[in-house]
Structure formats: structure tokens, C-alpha cells
Amino acid sequence: MKSGQLAPRLVALGRLLACLTLVALAAPATAASQGTPSASDAPVPIEFPRDDGPHDSTIEWWYFTGHLFTQDGGRYGFEYVTFRARDSDLEGYVSHFAVTDNPDGRFNFDQRIQGAAGVAGDAAPLDIDLSGWTMRGGGGEFDLAASMPGYAVRLEAATTKAAALHDGDGYIDYGNGTASYYYSWTRLNVSGTLDLGQGPLPVTGEAWMDHQWGDFETFEDGGWDWFAVQLEDGTDVMLYLIRDVEGEALRVDGSIVSPTGQLSVLGAGDFLVNAEGEWTSPGTGTTYPSRWTIDVPDHDLTMHVTPSLSDQELDTRATTGVIYWEGEAVVEATFRGQPVGGYGYVELTGYAPYEPLDLDNGVPVATPVR
């Protein structure tokens, strides 16, 4: 297909993907109920390794975040995500790759967009290749590869726990006629190489993988705050708050996974998130909350979450129309009366206006916030 014919389809794909990225979960017009569904609520129970792969759904994404350590003690955060979206006969993929370079105090990211042809293979349940950026594996074991100027990773990740099926069975009914499947591999041991432009360096570390799919609705008015924390005692915590355009929480959900893999489901009233500060991007002018205190009273858990670097903003208007903040964080917690450290990742969406890129002219097209 000629580039002039392809551009309108990519614009449409970018807009579709922007909608899913902006909030990432379906958000009803009013707050949904917070019950924990039983396994019978899911039309098709989740099974592995099958469900690590793609599904016949409108929206789907695979989200890896983690913390890599070199032999000399340098720590690097990474985010590597692939989105898939389909609307009628339009289908395509977007991928984002980011590295938090703590030794140099820098944050770098890159992005790709590609039509569906040639992306998904069948060598494994998950087998995605966006022009050399690859995700492969299943059953909680994955091979990852991505690169950008100055940074490249080749990683093997293997789970140490069973998958966390959020909301109890991995099926979330949003109370507005839509639903999605959502689970996480919350504790993946990682090994491989990190190339900083001077050859590959051996690295080890830990990662987290989110996978979500469904035929659910998203909306552009609000946004969400998402937290994934891995504590040094082996406890993992996932929390999110979906906000409306006024910043009020429409829905909150969470999961705590014990060191042995036992899942506790959290809902409205089970945790409180307070931002202690804010940061304004010099590049886009967007102001984000920053430095959080999170209390989970029933679990006797308090966490102080501090970004490793203030500037971990991704301007992905070229692929999704979305500017968002996603970055590594350092965690200091008190859990059952004992101090415990850890690392995490935080995602903040909806703080900047949605601006799809006009690929014919190469400039953002501003969309007013409603």
C-alpha cells in the first residue's frame, strides 16, 4: 500500500489506540460496584499458557515493567508494552519502549506503530514482532527484545508465582455492560543483557507483566493512576484509580499477592492514595502528581512511593495521541510493623489533552478536554 493510502489508516489506528491507552480500563459514567466475582462470573476461565497469547477482542495489551541491575550495581528501570486494537477491518499494533537510566539521571523512550500483517506469529502463545521489537513466550516465561538509540535489551523472564487474577478470577465487570480480562505475572525473575551503546552488559533483576483484553469501552474524559510495587519481602501490590474529568475516582481496584502467591482483592475503601507533591513537564507543560503515600489499613501496610527520576514522561502522540507519565519508583514501606523496601512502577494518564497526530502533516491535532 502506498504511504498516502496508509496514512489515514494509521491515523485511525492511532486514535483507537489512544482511547485505550488514555484510561486503559473501561470506566462507567458512574461508579461501579466493588464486589469480588466468583470464578463462575468469567464466561471463559483463564488458562495458561493459552491466555498469555492474543485473543479475538477489540482491545488488548501486554505490559512489562521492571528493574535491571548491572554487575557494578547500576540500576535501570524499563517499560516495554505492546498494544493491539481492532475496529471493523482496521487492526494494528503500537509498542513503547522506555529506559530509566539512574546512573546517568536520564529517561529515554521510543515508539512504533505497525499494521497487523506480519506482527503476530505462532511460535509461542505470545509471539509478537514489531520490526525487531519482540515479545515471545507463555505460561509465565518470556523472551523480550527491544532497542532504541543508546539502549537495547535482550531479556529472559520467568515467573516465581502463579498469575494474579485480578478481581478474583481475572474477569472484571464494569457494571456498564462491558467487561475485560485482566491478570498479572507480578514477580518475574529476569536475566539477560542491557546495551548502553558500548556493547551488551549482563543484567539481572525483576519484572512485572500485565495482560488485559476485551471488547470494553474506554473514554477520553478522565484518566487513571496505576501502581505496581514489588516489596523486598516478596509481597506484590497492584492498585489503580480511574478518574472522571473532574479528577474524582469512578472506580478503584487492587490486589495484594503474598510471597507464596496468595491473592487478596482490594476495592473501594480498602486503600487511600495521597500525592505529596507534583511535577510539571518542561517539554509539554503537563502537571502530574508525584511522591505518594499509600495506606492499606486492613493489611497494616503503608508505602511511600518516590519516582527514581522526576521526568519519566512519554510523549507518544506519534503513535497513540497520548502524553503520559510512566516511571520507576523507589518504595519505603512499613508492613505489619516492620520496615521493608522495594521498587515499583507508576502510570499516570489523562493529565494531558489527547492530541492525535496528523500523519500527513506530522503535527498534533489538538482535541479539547471535555
Backbone torsions as a table, in degrees:
resi	resn	phi	psi	omega
1	MET	NA	136.5	179.8
2	LYS	-69.8	152.3	-176.3
3	SER	-59.0	-35.8	179.7
4	GLY	-65.2	-28.7	177.1
5	GLN	-83.7	-30.5	-176.2
6	LEU	-74.3	-34.8	-173.1
7	ALA	-54.7	-48.3	-179.8
8	PRO	-60.1	-35.0	178.9
9	ARG	-68.6	-37.8	178.6
10	LEU	-69.1	-35.6	175.7
11	VAL	-61.4	-46.7	179.5
12	ALA	-62.5	-40.7	178.0
13	LEU	-63.3	-43.1	179.1
14	GLY	-60.5	-39.8	179.0
15	ARG	-66.5	-41.3	178.9
16	LEU	-62.6	-46.1	-179.6
17	LEU	-68.1	-32.0	177.8
18	ALA	-61.7	-39.7	179.9
19	CYS	-61.6	-41.2	-178.1
20	LEU	-75.2	-33.2	-178.3
21	THR	-73.8	-33.5	-172.0
22	LEU	-61.5	-40.5	179.9
23	VAL	-117.5	-30.0	175.9
24	ALA	73.3	-25.3	175.4
25	LEU	-125.6	154.2	174.9
26	ALA	-64.9	138.0	178.7
27	ALA	-126.9	117.7	178.8
28	PRO	-71.8	163.8	-179.6
29	ALA	-67.4	-25.2	174.8
30	THR	-128.1	162.6	-175.5
31	ALA	-60.0	137.0	179.7
32	ALA	-88.0	161.5	176.6
33	SER	-68.8	159.3	-171.2
34	GLN	-114.5	23.6	-179.2
35	GLY	-66.3	156.9	176.5
36	THR	-97.7	112.6	-176.4
37	PRO	-71.0	153.3	173.4
38	SER	-86.3	171.0	-177.6
39	ALA	-60.4	-25.1	-178.6
40	SER	-71.5	-12.9	-179.3
41	ASP	-72.6	-28.5	-178.0
42	ALA	-76.7	124.4	178.8
43	PRO	-57.2	-39.9	177.5
44	VAL	-130.7	113.9	-179.8
45	PRO	-59.6	143.8	178.6
46	ILE	-69.5	135.2	177.3
47	GLU	-133.0	147.6	177.9
48	PHE	-119.6	145.9	9.0
49	PRO	-85.3	-2.2	-173.4
50	ARG	-50.2	-48.5	-169.4
51	ASP	-83.3	2.9	166.3
52	ASP	-74.2	-15.3	-178.5
53	GLY	-91.3	-176.7	-178.0
54	PRO	-74.2	160.7	-176.7
55	HIS	-130.3	163.8	177.4
56	ASP	-83.6	77.2	-174.8
57	SER	-138.9	166.9	-179.5
58	THR	-74.8	-40.0	-174.1
59	ILE	-132.7	140.6	178.7
60	GLU	-159.4	146.0	172.0
61	TRP	-151.8	154.2	176.0
62	TRP	-121.7	124.9	-168.4
63	TYR	-128.4	111.2	175.8
64	PHE	-107.5	130.7	169.4
65	THR	-133.3	153.2	-178.8
66	GLY	-175.6	-175.6	-172.7
67	HIS	-134.8	120.0	-176.1
68	LEU	-111.2	141.7	-179.0
69	PHE	-125.1	129.2	174.9
70	THR	-83.4	170.1	-177.5
71	GLN	-66.7	-22.9	177.7
72	ASP	-92.1	9.2	174.0
73	GLY	94.4	1.6	177.1
74	GLY	-67.7	139.3	-179.7
75	ARG	-114.7	134.8	-179.0
76	TYR	-132.8	128.2	172.3
77	GLY	-89.2	152.7	174.8
78	PHE	-142.0	146.1	170.9
79	GLU	-125.9	131.2	178.9
80	TYR	-143.6	113.0	-172.5
81	VAL	-133.2	143.4	171.5
82	THR	-124.6	127.3	175.5
83	PHE	-106.3	141.1	172.8
84	ARG	-125.8	135.8	178.9
85	ALA	-139.9	149.6	-179.9
86	ARG	-141.0	135.8	176.7
87	ASP	-143.3	105.9	-175.1
88	SER	59.2	-122.4	-179.1
89	ASP	-90.5	4.1	179.7
90	LEU	-94.2	125.4	178.3
91	GLU	-145.1	140.8	179.0
92	GLY	-167.8	177.6	-175.2
93	TYR	-130.6	147.3	171.2
94	VAL	-130.0	141.9	176.6
95	SER	-133.3	141.0	174.8
96	HIS	-122.2	139.2	179.1
97	PHE	-134.2	127.0	-177.2
98	ALA	-138.8	147.1	177.3
99	VAL	-129.8	128.1	171.3
100	THR	-95.0	106.4	-175.7
101	ASP	-93.0	88.0	-178.1
102	ASN	-65.4	-40.5	178.9
103	PRO	-58.8	-36.7	179.9
104	ASP	-98.7	-3.2	179.5
105	GLY	64.9	37.9	-176.7
106	ARG	-128.4	153.4	174.8
107	PHE	-125.2	131.4	-177.3
108	ASN	-134.8	144.3	177.9
109	PHE	-148.2	162.0	176.3
110	ASP	-145.0	168.9	-175.1
111	GLN	-151.3	152.1	178.2
112	ARG	-140.8	149.6	174.7
113	ILE	-134.6	138.3	-174.5
114	GLN	-154.1	142.4	171.9
115	GLY	-64.0	167.3	-171.0
116	ALA	-69.2	-26.1	-174.5
117	ALA	-59.2	123.9	174.0
118	GLY	81.8	0.7	-177.5
119	VAL	-83.2	-51.4	-174.4
120	ALA	-96.1	125.7	175.9
121	GLY	-110.3	-169.3	-177.9
122	ASP	-129.2	24.8	178.3
123	ALA	-72.8	-20.7	178.0
124	ALA	-154.7	165.9	177.1
125	PRO	-52.3	-43.0	172.3
126	LEU	-107.2	116.4	-177.5
127	ASP	-148.8	88.1	-174.5
128	ILE	-121.4	135.5	-179.0
129	ASP	-139.4	106.4	174.2
130	LEU	-102.3	85.8	176.8
131	SER	51.4	44.6	175.9
132	GLY	102.8	-14.1	170.1
133	TRP	-87.0	117.4	-169.8
134	THR	-125.7	146.0	170.0
135	MET	-132.0	122.5	-179.4
136	ARG	-141.8	145.4	173.9
137	GLY	143.0	-162.7	-179.0
138	GLY	170.2	162.0	179.8
139	GLY	65.5	25.2	179.9
140	GLY	85.1	11.3	176.1
141	GLU	-125.6	126.7	-171.1
142	PHE	-139.8	150.1	170.1
143	ASP	-114.8	131.0	-176.0
144	LEU	-127.1	140.9	175.1
145	ALA	-148.0	131.9	176.3
146	ALA	-157.7	155.8	-178.2
147	SER	-150.6	157.1	172.6
148	MET	-155.9	168.8	-179.1
149	PRO	-54.8	119.3	177.6
150	GLY	93.5	-12.2	-175.7
151	TYR	-148.2	140.1	174.3
152	ALA	-153.2	143.7	176.9
153	VAL	-128.6	144.7	167.1
154	ARG	-134.4	112.4	-168.2
155	LEU	-131.6	146.1	168.1
156	GLU	-113.2	131.3	-177.2
157	ALA	-128.2	134.3	-178.6
158	ALA	-137.8	132.5	-175.0
159	THR	-71.7	150.2	173.8
160	THR	-109.3	-2.6	-178.2
161	LYS	-140.2	164.2	170.0
162	ALA	-66.4	156.5	178.2
163	ALA	-63.8	142.2	174.8
164	ALA	-87.2	113.3	179.5
165	LEU	-90.7	101.6	-172.1
166	HIS	-65.0	148.0	-174.8
167	ASP	67.2	13.6	173.4
168	GLY	104.6	-41.6	-179.3
169	ASP	-129.4	6.4	178.9
170	GLY	82.3	9.0	-179.8
171	TYR	-123.5	119.2	-173.8
172	ILE	-111.9	115.2	176.2
173	ASP	-92.6	118.6	-174.9
174	TYR	-86.0	0.2	175.0
175	GLY	76.9	8.0	179.5
176	ASN	-124.8	23.5	179.8
177	GLY	88.9	2.5	178.9
178	THR	-126.1	161.7	-178.4
179	ALA	-158.3	166.4	175.6
180	SER	-148.2	159.9	169.3
181	TYR	-92.3	141.4	-178.1
182	TYR	-154.9	121.7	174.8
183	TYR	-142.4	166.7	178.4
184	SER	-138.4	140.7	160.4
185	TRP	-89.8	101.5	-167.1
186	THR	-85.0	-13.1	-176.7
187	ARG	-146.1	93.1	178.8
188	LEU	-106.7	125.1	170.1
189	ASN	-74.9	134.7	-174.4
190	VAL	-123.7	139.5	169.9
191	SER	-144.6	157.3	-179.5
192	GLY	155.0	-144.0	-177.7
193	THR	-134.4	149.6	173.0
194	LEU	-125.7	123.9	179.8
195	ASP	-106.0	120.7	179.3
196	LEU	-100.2	21.2	179.1
197	GLY	98.7	-0.8	-179.3
198	GLN	-128.8	23.4	180.0
199	GLY	108.0	155.0	-175.4
200	PRO	-69.8	137.8	175.3
201	LEU	-112.2	136.1	176.1
202	PRO	-64.8	138.4	177.1
203	VAL	-136.9	153.6	169.4
204	THR	-132.3	168.1	178.4
205	GLY	165.3	-158.7	179.9
206	GLU	-135.8	150.2	-179.5
207	ALA	-137.8	169.3	179.5
208	TRP	-133.2	139.5	178.6
209	MET	-128.8	125.1	172.2
210	ASP	-104.9	140.9	174.7
211	HIS	-137.3	127.5	-178.7
212	GLN	-141.7	142.7	178.6
213	TRP	-156.7	158.5	176.9
214	GLY	163.6	-177.2	176.7
215	ASP	-112.0	48.1	-173.4
216	PHE	-99.8	163.2	-177.6
217	GLU	-89.5	147.1	169.5
218	THR	-122.4	169.1	-179.8
219	PHE	-142.8	158.7	-172.6
220	GLU	-100.8	-3.9	-170.5
221	ASP	-74.4	-37.9	-173.7
222	GLY	-113.6	-131.5	-179.4
223	GLY	178.6	-163.9	178.5
224	TRP	-151.5	156.7	170.5
225	ASP	-117.0	128.3	-176.4
226	TRP	-129.1	137.1	-178.7
227	PHE	-129.5	133.0	172.9
228	ALA	-129.0	119.0	-173.0
229	VAL	-125.3	134.7	173.4
230	GLN	-117.5	108.9	179.4
231	LEU	-83.8	154.9	-174.7
232	GLU	-67.4	-18.6	178.2
233	ASP	-83.6	1.2	178.9
234	GLY	98.8	-2.1	177.9
235	THR	-81.6	139.3	178.3
236	ASP	-120.8	142.4	-176.0
237	VAL	-133.5	128.5	172.4
238	MET	-122.0	130.0	178.3
239	LEU	-138.3	143.5	170.2
240	TYR	-145.8	151.7	176.2
241	LEU	-128.9	120.6	174.8
242	ILE	-94.0	128.0	-173.9
243	ARG	-110.5	151.5	170.9
244	ASP	-88.1	-175.1	-175.1
245	VAL	-65.1	-23.0	177.9
246	GLU	-88.5	-1.5	179.9
247	GLY	89.7	2.7	178.8
248	GLU	-81.4	142.8	-178.3
249	ALA	-72.0	123.6	174.4
250	LEU	-88.5	-34.4	-179.0
251	ARG	-154.7	141.3	173.5
252	VAL	-130.7	142.5	177.7
253	ASP	-147.3	160.9	176.7
254	GLY	-167.9	168.4	177.1
255	SER	-144.2	140.1	169.1
256	ILE	-117.8	128.1	-179.1
257	VAL	-114.6	121.8	-177.9
258	SER	-71.6	167.5	176.7
259	PRO	-56.5	-26.2	179.6
260	THR	-94.0	0.0	176.4
261	GLY	98.8	4.6	179.0
262	GLN	-72.5	131.7	-175.3
263	LEU	-100.0	131.6	170.3
264	SER	-116.8	127.5	-177.3
265	VAL	-93.3	134.0	179.0
266	LEU	-113.6	146.9	177.6
267	GLY	-139.9	-157.7	-177.0
268	ALA	-59.4	133.0	179.1
269	GLY	85.5	-6.3	-177.0
270	ASP	-87.9	-17.3	178.1
271	PHE	-151.1	158.4	-178.4
272	LEU	-132.1	129.1	-179.8
273	VAL	-114.2	123.7	177.0
274	ASN	-123.9	125.1	174.1
275	ALA	-83.7	130.1	-178.0
276	GLU	-92.0	-10.7	-178.4
277	GLY	-160.7	-166.9	177.8
278	GLU	-151.8	164.8	178.6
279	TRP	-140.5	135.5	178.8
280	THR	-110.0	127.4	-177.7
281	SER	-69.9	126.6	174.2
282	PRO	-71.0	-19.1	-178.1
283	GLY	-84.3	-41.3	-175.3
284	THR	-116.0	-11.8	-177.6
285	GLY	78.1	5.2	-179.1
286	THR	-76.9	136.2	176.3
287	THR	-104.9	127.6	-179.3
288	TYR	-118.4	151.0	168.8
289	PRO	-66.7	158.7	-177.9
290	SER	-156.4	149.9	178.6
291	ARG	62.6	100.6	-172.5
292	TRP	-114.4	147.2	164.9
293	THR	-111.4	126.6	-177.3
294	ILE	-121.8	124.3	178.9
295	ASP	-113.5	131.9	173.9
296	VAL	-124.0	84.3	-167.7
297	PRO	-57.6	-44.7	-175.4
298	ASP	-65.5	-18.5	177.9
299	HIS	-105.7	8.3	178.7
300	ASP	51.6	48.6	-175.5
301	LEU	-127.1	126.8	171.5
302	THR	-128.2	129.8	-177.8
303	MET	-124.8	135.9	171.8
304	HIS	-108.6	116.6	-171.5
305	VAL	-111.9	118.1	-175.9
306	THR	-123.3	124.1	178.7
307	PRO	-57.6	140.4	175.2
308	SER	-62.7	-41.2	174.4
309	LEU	-132.5	142.7	178.9
310	SER	-65.1	-42.5	-175.8
311	ASP	-92.8	95.4	172.6
312	GLN	-131.8	45.9	-178.5
313	GLU	-90.4	139.1	175.5
314	LEU	-113.4	118.8	174.4
315	ASP	-96.0	94.5	-174.8
316	THR	-107.6	33.3	177.3
317	ARG	-61.6	-23.7	-179.8
318	ALA	-71.1	-18.9	-179.1
319	THR	-123.1	-33.2	-175.5
320	THR	-126.5	-11.2	-175.0
321	GLY	78.2	8.8	-171.6
322	VAL	-116.7	136.4	166.8
323	ILE	-105.8	125.3	-179.7
324	TYR	-144.0	164.8	178.2
325	TRP	-111.7	124.9	174.1
326	GLU	-143.3	120.4	-174.3
327	GLY	-154.0	164.6	176.8
328	GLU	-72.8	149.3	178.9
329	ALA	-139.8	152.8	172.9
330	VAL	-100.2	137.9	-174.2
331	VAL	-119.9	130.5	169.3
332	GLU	-117.6	122.2	-172.2
333	ALA	-130.5	159.8	166.5
334	THR	-122.0	119.2	-174.0
335	PHE	-128.1	115.2	-178.2
336	ARG	53.8	42.3	174.9
337	GLY	83.0	-1.1	-176.9
338	GLN	-115.5	138.2	176.0
339	PRO	-72.5	141.0	178.2
340	VAL	-150.0	136.9	177.6
341	GLY	-95.2	-177.8	177.5
342	GLY	171.2	-177.6	176.6
343	TYR	-131.2	160.8	-179.5
344	GLY	-155.5	179.6	171.7
345	TYR	-132.3	144.3	-179.8
346	VAL	-128.1	135.9	174.7
347	GLU	-121.9	132.2	-178.8
348	LEU	-127.6	117.0	179.8
349	THR	-124.2	159.5	175.6
350	GLY	87.0	4.6	178.5
351	TYR	-89.1	-15.4	175.6
352	ALA	-117.0	150.8	178.4
353	PRO	-66.9	149.9	175.6
354	TYR	-73.3	123.3	-177.3
355	GLU	-133.6	86.2	178.1
356	PRO	-62.3	144.8	-179.0
357	LEU	-85.4	132.6	170.7
358	ASP	-81.6	99.1	-173.0
359	LEU	-68.9	-18.0	176.4
360	ASP	-71.9	-32.4	-176.7
361	ASN	-112.0	-12.2	176.8
362	GLY	73.4	26.2	-179.0
363	VAL	-130.4	149.6	176.9
364	PRO	-66.9	145.9	174.9
365	VAL	-108.7	109.5	-174.1
366	ALA	-67.2	135.9	174.6
367	THR	-118.8	122.5	-176.2
368	PRO	-65.3	145.3	175.5
369	VAL	-78.7	127.5	-177.9
370	ARG	-80.6	NA	NA
